[in-house]
Amino acid sequence: MQAKDLSETVCRVCGRDDGSLLWDRHGVPQYVICDCCGIESGLGDDQLSKVRENRGHWVAQGAPWDVPKNRPAGWDVLRQLSAVPAEWR
Ligand SMILES: [Zn+2]
């Protein structure tokens, strides 16, 4: 039997998905810094309480992009947040 694929490309904190592998298929963090919320996978998103705290902090600041040039035109923070996986809300 094949092990369940645990790979994740959707940021647990902000819902951004640019295709970068944040957690690999074995559930190992890749320590990738999200270009939207600036949170690093494996550091700022390994516990639900931390995910919520970082998200709240980020939103409270006005949801600034860590790499502003990658922000798409017409970007909608609420729409993106709706992409956060259910277990990380
Ligand atoms: Zn993010």
PDB file of the backbone (N, CA, C, O) and the ligand in Angstrom, with CONECT records:
HET     ZN  A 101       1
ATOM      1  N   MET A   1       0.834  -1.191   0.000  1.00  0.00           N
ATOM      2  CA  MET A   1       0.000   0.000   0.000  1.00  0.00           C
ATOM      3  C   MET A   1       0.874   1.248   0.000  1.00  0.00           C
ATOM      4  O   MET A   1       1.913   1.299   0.658  1.00  0.00           O
ATOM      5  N   GLN A   2       0.436   2.242  -0.743  1.00  0.00           N
ATOM      6  CA  GLN A   2       1.229   3.454  -0.822  1.00  0.00           C
ATOM      7  C   GLN A   2       0.828   4.433   0.286  1.00  0.00           C
ATOM      8  O   GLN A   2      -0.351   4.583   0.608  1.00  0.00           O
ATOM      9  N   ALA A   3       1.824   5.085   0.852  1.00  0.00           N
ATOM     10  CA  ALA A   3       1.543   6.050   1.918  1.00  0.00           C
ATOM     11  C   ALA A   3       0.762   7.234   1.356  1.00  0.00           C
ATOM     12  O   ALA A   3       0.903   7.597   0.188  1.00  0.00           O
ATOM     13  N   LYS A   4      -0.042   7.811   2.195  1.00  0.00           N
ATOM     14  CA  LYS A   4      -0.843   8.969   1.812  1.00  0.00           C
ATOM     15  C   LYS A   4       0.091  10.125   1.425  1.00  0.00           C
ATOM     16  O   LYS A   4       1.081  10.387   2.108  1.00  0.00           O
ATOM     17  N   ASP A   5      -0.232  10.796   0.345  1.00  0.00           N
ATOM     18  CA  ASP A   5       0.566  11.942  -0.096  1.00  0.00           C
ATOM     19  C   ASP A   5       0.201  13.157   0.751  1.00  0.00           C
ATOM     20  O   ASP A   5      -0.924  13.654   0.697  1.00  0.00           O
ATOM     21  N   LEU A   6       1.173  13.629   1.536  1.00  0.00           N
ATOM     22  CA  LEU A   6       0.912  14.739   2.449  1.00  0.00           C
ATOM     23  C   LEU A   6       1.404  16.081   1.907  1.00  0.00           C
ATOM     24  O   LEU A   6       1.455  17.071   2.638  1.00  0.00           O
ATOM     25  N   SER A   7       1.770  16.109   0.612  1.00  0.00           N
ATOM     26  CA  SER A   7       2.339  17.348   0.087  1.00  0.00           C
ATOM     27  C   SER A   7       1.324  18.488   0.105  1.00  0.00           C
ATOM     28  O   SER A   7       0.128  18.288  -0.107  1.00  0.00           O
ATOM     29  N   GLU A   8       1.838  19.683   0.363  1.00  0.00           N
ATOM     30  CA  GLU A   8       0.995  20.889   0.432  1.00  0.00           C
ATOM     31  C   GLU A   8       1.651  22.027  -0.327  1.00  0.00           C
ATOM     32  O   GLU A   8       2.838  22.309  -0.163  1.00  0.00           O
ATOM     33  N   THR A   9       0.847  22.676  -1.166  1.00  0.00           N
ATOM     34  CA  THR A   9       1.336  23.869  -1.858  1.00  0.00           C
ATOM     35  C   THR A   9       0.543  25.108  -1.453  1.00  0.00           C
ATOM     36  O   THR A   9       0.901  26.227  -1.820  1.00  0.00           O
ATOM     37  N   VAL A  10      -0.529  24.906  -0.698  1.00  0.00           N
ATOM     38  CA  VAL A  10      -1.347  26.042  -0.250  1.00  0.00           C
ATOM     39  C   VAL A  10      -0.846  26.507   1.111  1.00  0.00           C
ATOM     40  O   VAL A  10      -0.725  25.707   2.039  1.00  0.00           O
ATOM     41  N   CYS A  11      -0.556  27.800   1.230  1.00  0.00           N
ATOM     42  CA  CYS A  11      -0.069  28.345   2.502  1.00  0.00           C
ATOM     43  C   CYS A  11      -1.142  28.187   3.575  1.00  0.00           C
ATOM     44  O   CYS A  11      -2.290  28.588   3.381  1.00  0.00           O
ATOM     45  N   ARG A  12      -0.759  27.600   4.708  1.00  0.00           N
ATOM     46  CA  ARG A  12      -1.706  27.367   5.799  1.00  0.00           C
ATOM     47  C   ARG A  12      -2.151  28.670   6.445  1.00  0.00           C
ATOM     48  O   ARG A  12      -3.235  28.755   7.022  1.00  0.00           O
ATOM     49  N   VAL A  13      -1.305  29.677   6.342  1.00  0.00           N
ATOM     50  CA  VAL A  13      -1.605  30.950   6.998  1.00  0.00           C
ATOM     51  C   VAL A  13      -2.492  31.847   6.129  1.00  0.00           C
ATOM     52  O   VAL A  13      -3.489  32.387   6.609  1.00  0.00           O
ATOM     53  N   CYS A  14      -2.130  32.005   4.846  1.00  0.00           N
ATOM     54  CA  CYS A  14      -2.834  32.993   4.024  1.00  0.00           C
ATOM     55  C   CYS A  14      -3.576  32.394   2.829  1.00  0.00           C
ATOM     56  O   CYS A  14      -4.358  33.095   2.188  1.00  0.00           O
ATOM     57  N   GLY A  15      -3.353  31.125   2.514  1.00  0.00           N
ATOM     58  CA  GLY A  15      -4.076  30.503   1.409  1.00  0.00           C
ATOM     59  C   GLY A  15      -3.442  30.681   0.043  1.00  0.00           C
ATOM     60  O   GLY A  15      -3.986  30.212  -0.957  1.00  0.00           O
ATOM     61  N   ARG A  16      -2.295  31.354  -0.018  1.00  0.00           N
ATOM     62  CA  ARG A  16      -1.609  31.558  -1.291  1.00  0.00           C
ATOM     63  C   ARG A  16      -1.092  30.219  -1.843  1.00  0.00           C
ATOM     64  O   ARG A  16      -0.540  29.408  -1.100  1.00  0.00           O
ATOM     65  N   ASP A  17      -1.276  29.999  -3.141  1.00  0.00           N
ATOM     66  CA  ASP A  17      -0.762  28.798  -3.787  1.00  0.00           C
ATOM     67  C   ASP A  17      -0.113  29.182  -5.104  1.00  0.00           C
ATOM     68  O   ASP A  17      -0.800  29.438  -6.092  1.00  0.00           O
ATOM     69  N   ASP A  18       1.236  29.221  -5.115  1.00  0.00           N
ATOM     70  CA  ASP A  18       1.930  29.538  -6.368  1.00  0.00           C
ATOM     71  C   ASP A  18       2.593  28.279  -6.930  1.00  0.00           C
ATOM     72  O   ASP A  18       3.410  28.348  -7.848  1.00  0.00           O
ATOM     73  N   GLY A  19       2.222  27.118  -6.355  1.00  0.00           N
ATOM     74  CA  GLY A  19       2.763  25.863  -6.841  1.00  0.00           C
ATOM     75  C   GLY A  19       4.011  25.402  -6.105  1.00  0.00           C
ATOM     76  O   GLY A  19       4.459  24.269  -6.280  1.00  0.00           O
ATOM     77  N   SER A  20       4.576  26.291  -5.272  1.00  0.00           N
ATOM     78  CA  SER A  20       5.771  25.896  -4.513  1.00  0.00           C
ATOM     79  C   SER A  20       5.395  24.832  -3.490  1.00  0.00           C
ATOM     80  O   SER A  20       4.342  24.904  -2.857  1.00  0.00           O
ATOM     81  N   LEU A  21       6.272  23.848  -3.340  1.00  0.00           N
ATOM     82  CA  LEU A  21       6.036  22.782  -2.369  1.00  0.00           C
ATOM     83  C   LEU A  21       6.428  23.300  -0.977  1.00  0.00           C
ATOM     84  O   LEU A  21       7.598  23.579  -0.714  1.00  0.00           O
ATOM     85  N   LEU A  22       5.433  23.419  -0.097  1.00  0.00           N
ATOM     86  CA  LEU A  22       5.683  23.945   1.242  1.00  0.00           C
ATOM     87  C   LEU A  22       5.949  22.819   2.236  1.00  0.00           C
ATOM     88  O   LEU A  22       6.799  22.935   3.119  1.00  0.00           O
ATOM     89  N   TRP A  23       5.199  21.722   2.071  1.00  0.00           N
ATOM     90  CA  TRP A  23       5.375  20.504   2.875  1.00  0.00           C
ATOM     91  C   TRP A  23       5.436  19.366   1.867  1.00  0.00           C
ATOM     92  O   TRP A  23       4.603  19.308   0.962  1.00  0.00           O
ATOM     93  N   ASP A  24       6.398  18.460   1.999  1.00  0.00           N
ATOM     94  CA  ASP A  24       6.534  17.415   0.992  1.00  0.00           C
ATOM     95  C   ASP A  24       5.587  16.240   1.235  1.00  0.00           C
ATOM     96  O   ASP A  24       4.809  16.250   2.189  1.00  0.00           O
ATOM     97  N   ARG A  25       5.658  15.247   0.381  1.00  0.00           N
ATOM     98  CA  ARG A  25       4.690  14.143   0.426  1.00  0.00           C
ATOM     99  C   ARG A  25       4.766  13.315   1.701  1.00  0.00           C
ATOM    100  O   ARG A  25       3.843  12.565   2.019  1.00  0.00           O
ATOM    101  N   HIS A  26       5.879  13.456   2.434  1.00  0.00           N
ATOM    102  CA  HIS A  26       6.012  12.753   3.711  1.00  0.00           C
ATOM    103  C   HIS A  26       5.604  13.638   4.887  1.00  0.00           C
ATOM    104  O   HIS A  26       5.703  13.231   6.045  1.00  0.00           O
ATOM    105  N   GLY A  27       5.141  14.860   4.576  1.00  0.00           N
ATOM    106  CA  GLY A  27       4.746  15.776   5.643  1.00  0.00           C
ATOM    107  C   GLY A  27       5.935  16.491   6.266  1.00  0.00           C
ATOM    108  O   GLY A  27       5.874  16.935   7.412  1.00  0.00           O
ATOM    109  N   VAL A  28       7.022  16.598   5.497  1.00  0.00           N
ATOM    110  CA  VAL A  28       8.225  17.278   5.990  1.00  0.00           C
ATOM    111  C   VAL A  28       8.243  18.707   5.438  1.00  0.00           C
ATOM    112  O   VAL A  28       8.119  18.910   4.230  1.00  0.00           O
ATOM    113  N   PRO A  29       8.397  19.693   6.326  1.00  0.00           N
ATOM    114  CA  PRO A  29       8.391  21.081   5.869  1.00  0.00           C
ATOM    115  C   PRO A  29       9.606  21.400   4.994  1.00  0.00           C
ATOM    116  O   PRO A  29      10.701  20.885   5.217  1.00  0.00           O
ATOM    117  N   GLN A  30       9.389  22.257   3.996  1.00  0.00           N
ATOM    118  CA  GLN A  30      10.463  22.613   3.063  1.00  0.00           C
ATOM    119  C   GLN A  30      11.068  23.982   3.378  1.00  0.00           C
ATOM    120  O   GLN A  30      11.943  24.467   2.661  1.00  0.00           O
ATOM    121  N   TYR A  31      10.590  24.590   4.451  1.00  0.00           N
ATOM    122  CA  TYR A  31      11.115  25.884   4.900  1.00  0.00           C
ATOM    123  C   TYR A  31      11.130  26.910   3.777  1.00  0.00           C
ATOM    124  O   TYR A  31      12.136  27.564   3.506  1.00  0.00           O
ATOM    125  N   VAL A  32       9.962  27.024   3.132  1.00  0.00           N
ATOM    126  CA  VAL A  32       9.786  27.997   2.058  1.00  0.00           C
ATOM    127  C   VAL A  32       9.044  29.206   2.634  1.00  0.00           C
ATOM    128  O   VAL A  32       8.029  29.064   3.316  1.00  0.00           O
ATOM    129  N   ILE A  33       9.568  30.378   2.349  1.00  0.00           N
ATOM    130  CA  ILE A  33       8.925  31.596   2.835  1.00  0.00           C
ATOM    131  C   ILE A  33       7.854  32.024   1.844  1.00  0.00           C
ATOM    132  O   ILE A  33       8.130  32.236   0.663  1.00  0.00           O
ATOM    133  N   CYS A  34       6.627  32.149   2.342  1.00  0.00           N
ATOM    134  CA  CYS A  34       5.501  32.555   1.499  1.00  0.00           C
ATOM    135  C   CYS A  34       5.723  33.978   1.012  1.00  0.00           C
ATOM    136  O   CYS A  34       6.027  34.864   1.810  1.00  0.00           O
ATOM    137  N   ASP A  35       5.573  34.211  -0.296  1.00  0.00           N
ATOM    138  CA  ASP A  35       5.811  35.565  -0.803  1.00  0.00           C
ATOM    139  C   ASP A  35       4.635  36.490  -0.521  1.00  0.00           C
ATOM    140  O   ASP A  35       4.695  37.691  -0.781  1.00  0.00           O
ATOM    141  N   CYS A  36       3.569  35.913   0.013  1.00  0.00           N
ATOM    142  CA  CYS A  36       2.428  36.739   0.381  1.00  0.00           C
ATOM    143  C   CYS A  36       2.512  37.132   1.861  1.00  0.00           C
ATOM    144  O   CYS A  36       2.773  38.291   2.182  1.00  0.00           O
ATOM    145  N   CYS A  37       2.292  36.169   2.758  1.00  0.00           N
ATOM    146  CA  CYS A  37       2.261  36.511   4.191  1.00  0.00           C
ATOM    147  C   CYS A  37       3.633  36.520   4.852  1.00  0.00           C
ATOM    148  O   CYS A  37       3.779  37.027   5.964  1.00  0.00           O
ATOM    149  N   GLY A  38       4.650  35.958   4.175  1.00  0.00           N
ATOM    150  CA  GLY A  38       6.004  35.990   4.714  1.00  0.00           C
ATOM    151  C   GLY A  38       6.294  34.921   5.757  1.00  0.00           C
ATOM    152  O   GLY A  38       7.357  34.931   6.377  1.00  0.00           O
ATOM    153  N   ILE A  39       5.349  33.991   5.955  1.00  0.00           N
ATOM    154  CA  ILE A  39       5.550  32.926   6.936  1.00  0.00           C
ATOM    155  C   ILE A  39       6.312  31.760   6.299  1.00  0.00           C
ATOM    156  O   ILE A  39       6.058  31.394   5.151  1.00  0.00           O
ATOM    157  N   GLU A  40       7.238  31.191   7.049  1.00  0.00           N
ATOM    158  CA  GLU A  40       8.062  30.087   6.545  1.00  0.00           C
ATOM    159  C   GLU A  40       7.441  28.751   6.943  1.00  0.00           C
ATOM    160  O   GLU A  40       7.144  28.516   8.115  1.00  0.00           O
ATOM    161  N   SER A  41       7.247  27.871   5.946  1.00  0.00           N
ATOM    162  CA  SER A  41       6.645  26.564   6.241  1.00  0.00           C
ATOM    163  C   SER A  41       7.559  25.768   7.161  1.00  0.00           C
ATOM    164  O   SER A  41       8.765  25.678   6.929  1.00  0.00           O
ATOM    165  N   GLY A  42       6.977  25.193   8.202  1.00  0.00           N
ATOM    166  CA  GLY A  42       7.750  24.435   9.166  1.00  0.00           C
ATOM    167  C   GLY A  42       8.102  25.243  10.399  1.00  0.00           C
ATOM    168  O   GLY A  42       8.401  24.678  11.451  1.00  0.00           O
ATOM    169  N   LEU A  43       8.069  26.578  10.272  1.00  0.00           N
ATOM    170  CA  LEU A  43       8.383  27.427  11.428  1.00  0.00           C
ATOM    171  C   LEU A  43       7.129  28.131  11.945  1.00  0.00           C
ATOM    172  O   LEU A  43       6.800  28.053  13.129  1.00  0.00           O
ATOM    173  N   GLY A  44       6.439  28.816  11.037  1.00  0.00           N
ATOM    174  CA  GLY A  44       5.292  29.611  11.480  1.00  0.00           C
ATOM    175  C   GLY A  44       3.954  28.931  11.265  1.00  0.00           C
ATOM    176  O   GLY A  44       2.904  29.519  11.522  1.00  0.00           O
ATOM    177  N   ASP A  45       3.989  27.681  10.789  1.00  0.00           N
ATOM    178  CA  ASP A  45       2.712  27.057  10.427  1.00  0.00           C
ATOM    179  C   ASP A  45       2.611  25.597  10.864  1.00  0.00           C
ATOM    180  O   ASP A  45       1.818  24.834  10.311  1.00  0.00           O
ATOM    181  N   ASP A  46       3.415  25.209  11.857  1.00  0.00           N
ATOM    182  CA  ASP A  46       3.416  23.797  12.245  1.00  0.00           C
ATOM    183  C   ASP A  46       2.390  23.461  13.331  1.00  0.00           C
ATOM    184  O   ASP A  46       2.182  22.289  13.647  1.00  0.00           O
ATOM    185  N   GLN A  47       1.754  24.481  13.898  1.00  0.00           N
ATOM    186  CA  GLN A  47       0.687  24.235  14.887  1.00  0.00           C
ATOM    187  C   GLN A  47      -0.478  25.149  14.568  1.00  0.00           C
ATOM    188  O   GLN A  47      -0.291  26.282  14.124  1.00  0.00           O
ATOM    189  N   LEU A  48      -1.687  24.646  14.800  1.00  0.00           N
ATOM    190  CA  LEU A  48      -2.877  25.437  14.486  1.00  0.00           C
ATOM    191  C   LEU A  48      -2.884  26.769  15.229  1.00  0.00           C
ATOM    192  O   LEU A  48      -3.251  27.797  14.661  1.00  0.00           O
ATOM    193  N   SER A  49      -2.478  26.752  16.496  1.00  0.00           N
ATOM    194  CA  SER A  49      -2.483  28.000  17.273  1.00  0.00           C
ATOM    195  C   SER A  49      -1.541  29.025  16.648  1.00  0.00           C
ATOM    196  O   SER A  49      -1.845  30.217  16.617  1.00  0.00           O
ATOM    197  N   LYS A  50      -0.392  28.554  16.150  1.00  0.00           N
ATOM    198  CA  LYS A  50       0.592  29.443  15.539  1.00  0.00           C
ATOM    199  C   LYS A  50       0.074  29.972  14.203  1.00  0.00           C
ATOM    200  O   LYS A  50       0.239  31.148  13.878  1.00  0.00           O
ATOM    201  N   VAL A  51      -0.557  29.079  13.435  1.00  0.00           N
ATOM    202  CA  VAL A  51      -1.129  29.474  12.142  1.00  0.00           C
ATOM    203  C   VAL A  51      -2.146  30.596  12.353  1.00  0.00           C
ATOM    204  O   VAL A  51      -2.134  31.603  11.645  1.00  0.00           O
ATOM    205  N   ARG A  52      -3.023  30.404  13.336  1.00  0.00           N
ATOM    206  CA  ARG A  52      -4.064  31.408  13.600  1.00  0.00           C
ATOM    207  C   ARG A  52      -3.472  32.720  14.102  1.00  0.00           C
ATOM    208  O   ARG A  52      -3.915  33.804  13.722  1.00  0.00           O
ATOM    209  N   GLU A  53      -2.478  32.602  14.950  1.00  0.00           N
ATOM    210  CA  GLU A  53      -1.839  33.801  15.499  1.00  0.00           C
ATOM    211  C   GLU A  53      -1.141  34.585  14.380  1.00  0.00           C
ATOM    212  O   GLU A  53      -1.268  35.806  14.293  1.00  0.00           O
ATOM    213  N   ASN A  54      -0.405  33.866  13.530  1.00  0.00           N
ATOM    214  CA  ASN A  54       0.305  34.535  12.437  1.00  0.00           C
ATOM    215  C   ASN A  54      -0.662  35.135  11.423  1.00  0.00           C
ATOM    216  O   ASN A  54      -0.425  36.222  10.896  1.00  0.00           O
ATOM    217  N   ARG A  55      -1.755  34.418  11.154  1.00  0.00           N
ATOM    218  CA  ARG A  55      -2.752  34.944  10.230  1.00  0.00           C
ATOM    219  C   ARG A  55      -3.386  36.222  10.796  1.00  0.00           C
ATOM    220  O   ARG A  55      -3.536  37.221  10.092  1.00  0.00           O
ATOM    221  N   GLY A  56      -3.753  36.166  12.074  1.00  0.00           N
ATOM    222  CA  GLY A  56      -4.372  37.330  12.709  1.00  0.00           C
ATOM    223  C   GLY A  56      -3.448  38.533  12.680  1.00  0.00           C
ATOM    224  O   GLY A  56      -3.878  39.655  12.413  1.00  0.00           O
ATOM    225  N   HIS A  57      -2.187  38.292  12.956  1.00  0.00           N
ATOM    226  CA  HIS A  57      -1.191  39.363  12.967  1.00  0.00           C
ATOM    227  C   HIS A  57      -1.032  39.961  11.559  1.00  0.00           C
ATOM    228  O   HIS A  57      -0.966  41.177  11.380  1.00  0.00           O
ATOM    229  N   TRP A  58      -0.973  39.069  10.581  1.00  0.00           N
ATOM    230  CA  TRP A  58      -0.796  39.496   9.188  1.00  0.00           C
ATOM    231  C   TRP A  58      -2.004  40.316   8.710  1.00  0.00           C
ATOM    232  O   TRP A  58      -1.843  41.373   8.100  1.00  0.00           O
ATOM    233  N   VAL A  59      -3.200  39.821   8.992  1.00  0.00           N
ATOM    234  CA  VAL A  59      -4.413  40.517   8.568  1.00  0.00           C
ATOM    235  C   VAL A  59      -4.524  41.863   9.292  1.00  0.00           C
ATOM    236  O   VAL A  59      -4.917  42.868   8.699  1.00  0.00           O
ATOM    237  N   ALA A  60      -4.171  41.867  10.583  1.00  0.00           N
ATOM    238  CA  ALA A  60      -4.259  43.099  11.371  1.00  0.00           C
ATOM    239  C   ALA A  60      -3.341  44.189  10.826  1.00  0.00           C
ATOM    240  O   ALA A  60      -3.602  45.379  10.998  1.00  0.00           O
ATOM    241  N   GLN A  61      -2.269  43.768  10.171  1.00  0.00           N
ATOM    242  CA  GLN A  61      -1.331  44.734   9.577  1.00  0.00           C
ATOM    243  C   GLN A  61      -1.816  45.219   8.216  1.00  0.00           C
ATOM    244  O   GLN A  61      -1.193  46.082   7.598  1.00  0.00           O
ATOM    245  N   GLY A  62      -2.935  44.658   7.753  1.00  0.00           N
ATOM    246  CA  GLY A  62      -3.445  45.032   6.443  1.00  0.00           C
ATOM    247  C   GLY A  62      -3.060  44.051   5.363  1.00  0.00           C
ATOM    248  O   GLY A  62      -3.097  44.381   4.177  1.00  0.00           O
ATOM    249  N   ALA A  63      -2.683  42.829   5.766  1.00  0.00           N
ATOM    250  CA  ALA A  63      -2.334  41.764   4.832  1.00  0.00           C
ATOM    251  C   ALA A  63      -1.282  42.192   3.796  1.00  0.00           C
ATOM    252  O   ALA A  63      -1.499  42.062   2.591  1.00  0.00           O
ATOM    253  N   PRO A  64      -0.140  42.704   4.282  1.00  0.00           N
ATOM    254  CA  PRO A  64       0.916  43.136   3.347  1.00  0.00           C
ATOM    255  C   PRO A  64       1.615  41.953   2.681  1.00  0.00           C
ATOM    256  O   PRO A  64       1.782  40.899   3.295  1.00  0.00           O
ATOM    257  N   TRP A  65       2.020  42.128   1.435  1.00  0.00           N
ATOM    258  CA  TRP A  65       2.777  41.091   0.720  1.00  0.00           C
ATOM    259  C   TRP A  65       4.246  41.164   1.111  1.00  0.00           C
ATOM    260  O   TRP A  65       4.826  42.247   1.188  1.00  0.00           O
ATOM    261  N   ASP A  66       4.837  40.013   1.354  1.00  0.00           N
ATOM    262  CA  ASP A  66       6.253  39.942   1.674  1.00  0.00           C
ATOM    263  C   ASP A  66       7.077  40.287   0.427  1.00  0.00           C
ATOM    264  O   ASP A  66       8.129  40.919   0.522  1.00  0.00           O
ATOM    265  N   VAL A  67       6.587  39.867  -0.729  1.00  0.00           N
ATOM    266  CA  VAL A  67       7.219  40.209  -2.008  1.00  0.00           C
ATOM    267  C   VAL A  67       6.160  40.949  -2.832  1.00  0.00           C
ATOM    268  O   VAL A  67       5.448  40.348  -3.635  1.00  0.00           O
ATOM    269  N   PRO A  68       6.072  42.273  -2.614  1.00  0.00           N
ATOM    270  CA  PRO A  68       4.971  43.052  -3.209  1.00  0.00           C
ATOM    271  C   PRO A  68       4.850  42.921  -4.732  1.00  0.00           C
ATOM    272  O   PRO A  68       3.747  43.008  -5.271  1.00  0.00           O
ATOM    273  N   LYS A  69       5.975  42.712  -5.428  1.00  0.00           N
ATOM    274  CA  LYS A  69       5.898  42.628  -6.890  1.00  0.00           C
ATOM    275  C   LYS A  69       5.155  41.384  -7.370  1.00  0.00           C
ATOM    276  O   LYS A  69       4.710  41.332  -8.516  1.00  0.00           O
ATOM    277  N   ASN A  70       5.017  40.382  -6.502  1.00  0.00           N
ATOM    278  CA  ASN A  70       4.298  39.159  -6.888  1.00  0.00           C
ATOM    279  C   ASN A  70       2.797  39.238  -6.628  1.00  0.00           C
ATOM    280  O   ASN A  70       2.053  38.302  -6.916  1.00  0.00           O
ATOM    281  N   ARG A  71       2.372  40.362  -6.082  1.00  0.00           N
ATOM    282  CA  ARG A  71       0.948  40.531  -5.806  1.00  0.00           C
ATOM    283  C   ARG A  71       0.196  40.724  -7.124  1.00  0.00           C
ATOM    284  O   ARG A  71       0.462  41.678  -7.855  1.00  0.00           O
ATOM    285  N   PRO A  72      -0.753  39.812  -7.435  1.00  0.00           N
ATOM    286  CA  PRO A  72      -1.493  39.920  -8.698  1.00  0.00           C
ATOM    287  C   PRO A  72      -2.399  41.150  -8.709  1.00  0.00           C
ATOM    288  O   PRO A  72      -2.867  41.599  -7.663  1.00  0.00           O
ATOM    289  N   ALA A  73      -2.637  41.680  -9.893  1.00  0.00           N
ATOM    290  CA  ALA A  73      -3.573  42.788 -10.025  1.00  0.00           C
ATOM    291  C   ALA A  73      -4.955  42.300  -9.598  1.00  0.00           C
ATOM    292  O   ALA A  73      -5.359  41.187  -9.933  1.00  0.00           O
ATOM    293  N   GLY A  74      -5.660  43.121  -8.875  1.00  0.00           N
ATOM    294  CA  GLY A  74      -6.996  42.753  -8.444  1.00  0.00           C
ATOM    295  C   GLY A  74      -7.018  41.684  -7.366  1.00  0.00           C
ATOM    296  O   GLY A  74      -8.030  41.014  -7.157  1.00  0.00           O
ATOM    297  N   TRP A  75      -5.884  41.532  -6.682  1.00  0.00           N
ATOM    298  CA  TRP A  75      -5.789  40.524  -5.625  1.00  0.00           C
ATOM    299  C   TRP A  75      -6.828  40.786  -4.537  1.00  0.00           C
ATOM    300  O   TRP A  75      -7.061  41.928  -4.140  1.00  0.00           O
ATOM    301  N   ASP A  76      -7.449  39.702  -4.063  1.00  0.00           N
ATOM    302  CA  ASP A  76      -8.515  39.809  -3.069  1.00  0.00           C
ATOM    303  C   ASP A  76      -8.160  38.945  -1.856  1.00  0.00           C
ATOM    304  O   ASP A  76      -8.173  37.716  -1.928  1.00  0.00           O
ATOM    305  N   VAL A  77      -7.844  39.608  -0.745  1.00  0.00           N
ATOM    306  CA  VAL A  77      -7.398  38.872   0.445  1.00  0.00           C
ATOM    307  C   VAL A  77      -8.458  37.892   0.943  1.00  0.00           C
ATOM    308  O   VAL A  77      -8.124  36.783   1.358  1.00  0.00           O
ATOM    309  N   LEU A  78      -9.723  38.285   0.909  1.00  0.00           N
ATOM    310  CA  LEU A  78     -10.769  37.403   1.430  1.00  0.00           C
ATOM    311  C   LEU A  78     -10.926  36.164   0.561  1.00  0.00           C
ATOM    312  O   LEU A  78     -11.138  35.057   1.057  1.00  0.00           O
ATOM    313  N   ARG A  79     -10.814  36.378  -0.755  1.00  0.00           N
ATOM    314  CA  ARG A  79     -10.930  35.231  -1.655  1.00  0.00           C
ATOM    315  C   ARG A  79      -9.774  34.257  -1.418  1.00  0.00           C
ATOM    316  O   ARG A  79      -9.960  33.041  -1.401  1.00  0.00           O
ATOM    317  N   GLN A  80      -8.586  34.817  -1.239  1.00  0.00           N
ATOM    318  CA  GLN A  80      -7.433  33.943  -1.003  1.00  0.00           C
ATOM    319  C   GLN A  80      -7.564  33.196   0.326  1.00  0.00           C
ATOM    320  O   GLN A  80      -7.262  32.006   0.415  1.00  0.00           O
ATOM    321  N   LEU A  81      -8.019  33.915   1.356  1.00  0.00           N
ATOM    322  CA  LEU A  81      -8.164  33.273   2.671  1.00  0.00           C
ATOM    323  C   LEU A  81      -9.160  32.112   2.624  1.00  0.00           C
ATOM    324  O   LEU A  81      -9.060  31.168   3.408  1.00  0.00           O
ATOM    325  N   SER A  82     -10.107  32.188   1.713  1.00  0.00           N
ATOM    326  CA  SER A  82     -11.090  31.105   1.611  1.00  0.00           C
ATOM    327  C   SER A  82     -10.451  29.817   1.081  1.00  0.00           C
ATOM    328  O   SER A  82     -11.056  28.746   1.132  1.00  0.00           O
ATOM    329  N   ALA A  83      -9.205  29.940   0.567  1.00  0.00           N
ATOM    330  CA  ALA A  83      -8.492  28.761   0.057  1.00  0.00           C
ATOM    331  C   ALA A  83      -7.671  28.062   1.144  1.00  0.00           C
ATOM    332  O   ALA A  83      -7.096  27.000   0.903  1.00  0.00           O
ATOM    333  N   VAL A  84      -7.616  28.655   2.334  1.00  0.00           N
ATOM    334  CA  VAL A  84      -6.876  28.019   3.433  1.00  0.00           C
ATOM    335  C   VAL A  84      -7.537  26.664   3.719  1.00  0.00           C
ATOM    336  O   VAL A  84      -8.752  26.590   3.897  1.00  0.00           O
ATOM    337  N   PRO A  85      -6.733  25.593   3.763  1.00  0.00           N
ATOM    338  CA  PRO A  85      -7.315  24.266   4.022  1.00  0.00           C
ATOM    339  C   PRO A  85      -8.113  24.261   5.327  1.00  0.00           C
ATOM    340  O   PRO A  85      -7.727  24.888   6.313  1.00  0.00           O
ATOM    341  N   ALA A  86      -9.230  23.541   5.306  1.00  0.00           N
ATOM    342  CA  ALA A  86     -10.174  23.551   6.436  1.00  0.00           C
ATOM    343  C   ALA A  86      -9.498  23.268   7.780  1.00  0.00           C
ATOM    344  O   ALA A  86      -9.855  23.861   8.798  1.00  0.00           O
ATOM    345  N   GLU A  87      -8.522  22.361   7.774  1.00  0.00           N
ATOM    346  CA  GLU A  87      -7.908  21.999   9.056  1.00  0.00           C
ATOM    347  C   GLU A  87      -6.985  23.079   9.621  1.00  0.00           C
ATOM    348  O   GLU A  87      -6.502  22.964  10.747  1.00  0.00           O
ATOM    349  N   TRP A  88      -6.744  24.124   8.834  1.00  0.00           N
ATOM    350  CA  TRP A  88      -5.874  25.211   9.292  1.00  0.00           C
ATOM    351  C   TRP A  88      -6.629  26.526   9.453  1.00  0.00           C
ATOM    352  O   TRP A  88      -6.014  27.592   9.484  1.00  0.00           O
ATOM    353  N   ARG A  89      -7.936  26.463   9.555  1.00  0.00           N
ATOM    354  CA  ARG A  89      -8.713  27.702   9.736  1.00  0.00           C
ATOM    355  C   ARG A  89      -8.924  28.019  11.207  1.00  0.00           C
ATOM    356  O   ARG A  89      -9.556  29.023  11.538  1.00  0.00           O
TER     357      ARG A  89
HETATM  358 ZN    ZN A 101       1.191  32.714   3.154  1.00  0.00          ZN2+
END
